[in-house]
Each structure stands twice: as C-alpha cells, then as structure tokens.
Amino acid sequence: MKALIKLILGAIAVFATSYILPGMHVKDFWTAVIVALVLAIVNVLIRPILVLLTFPVTIVTLGLFLFVINSLMVLLVARIVPGFVVDGFWWAMLASVVISIVNGFLSAIAE
C-alpha cells in the first residue's frame, strides 16, 4: 500500500512539474503514472551503476555531477515512455530538481 501511495505521489509530482515547466510535456495523468513507475525502476536499477562508475567525477565536483545523472535518468525515461517529452538536457535537469522538490513536499504532507 505504501508503494502505491509513493507511486501516486510521484505521478502527481511529474504531472505538476509538466504544468510548471514549459520544456516538459506529459500527455495525461496516466502517462504521468507510467513515467513515475519507469523513473522509479530506472532509479533503482540503472542510477546506482552510474553513480558507482562516476564516483571520482562526483567527488571532484563535490556531488554536483549527481544532477547530471538525474538529468540523464529523466531523458532516458522520456525516450522510453510515449507521451512524455523533455525538450533538452537543461530542461531535464530542471525537471529532475522540480520533481524532487514537489515529491518531497507531497511526501511530507502525506505523512
């Protein structure tokens, strides 16, 4: 049940971010649900490998390279999920930050 709530909150965060940012487009709420699900799967499976492989770069940049990794995850999901479009790398970076902020805010309210 807790995972389903997190998925719905993530979908709301993705959908809200699409209204906030003009460079991110989501077709409808069900697409946002699929985006949240695929983003969660990508963050569990692929992101840790990238973080491990780029650990030296992350140390040198004092952790700022993690923003690049998050942006790449958003761009990957945009390629996988039809109906979800991100206009470029910088929009993906901004989208990953806004999604994280909105999701954190919604999670804090839900608790």
N, C-alpha and C positions, 0 to 999 in steps of 0.2 A: 504494500500500500504506500509506503514511504517513497519507493522508487517511482511510482506512478505520479505522486504529487510533485516530485522533483522534475519529472518529465513535463508535466503540465506547466509548472513554473518556468522551466526553460523555454517551452514553446511560447509562453506569454512574453518572456524577455526577448525572444527572437522577433516576434510579431511587433512588439512595442518599438524595438530598435529599427525595424523597417519603416515605421512611421516617423521616427526621429531623424534618421539619416537618408538623404536623397540618393546616396550611392549604393544602397542595399534594397533589394526588392524581393518581397515574398508574395506569392500568388494569393494564398488564402491561409486560414488558420491551420488547416490540416497539413499544408505544406510546412508550416512552422513547427508542427508536431514532429513531422518526419525529419526536419532539419535538426531539431533538438535531440532526437534519438540518434541520428547519424553522427552528430557532433559529439555526443556522449561516447559513442562507440569508438570514434576516431581518437578522442582524448584518452580513452582507456588503452587502446591497442597501439596506436602509432606515435602519439606525443611522447610517451616515456622513452621510446627508442631514439627519437630525435633529440630529446633533452640530454640523454646519455652521450650520444655521438657528438653533440655540440657543446659539451660541458666546458672545454677550455675556452671557447669563444664566449660562453656565458660568464665565466669567471672574469675574463679580461674586460667585458663590457658591464661588469657589475650587475648582471642579471637582466640588462635591457634587451639582450638577444631573445629572451623568452617572449617578448612582444612579437618578434618576427616569427617565431614558431607558432604562436597563437594565430597570427595572420595567415600563415600557410595552412593551418587546420581549417580556418573559415573558407579559404579559397578552394581547398580540396573538397569540402562539403558542397560548395557552390557548383563544382564540376560534377559531383555525384548526383545531387538531388535536382530533378527538373522543377522549375517554378521558383527556384532560389537563385538570384543573380546578385553578384557583387561586382561593381564597376571597375575595381582595380585593387592593387596591393594596399594603398593608403586607406581606401575605404574599408578594406578587410581589417586593417589594423585598428581603425577607429571603431568598427563594428565589434571586434573582439573585446575592446575595452568597455564599450557601452553595454554589450550583452552581459559582461561580468558584473558591472555595477548594478544594472537592473535586476539581474538574477540574485545578487546578494541582497538587494533591498527587498525583493519579494520573499526570499527565504527567511529574512529576519522578521518580516511581518507574519509569515505563516507559522512561525514557531510559537 
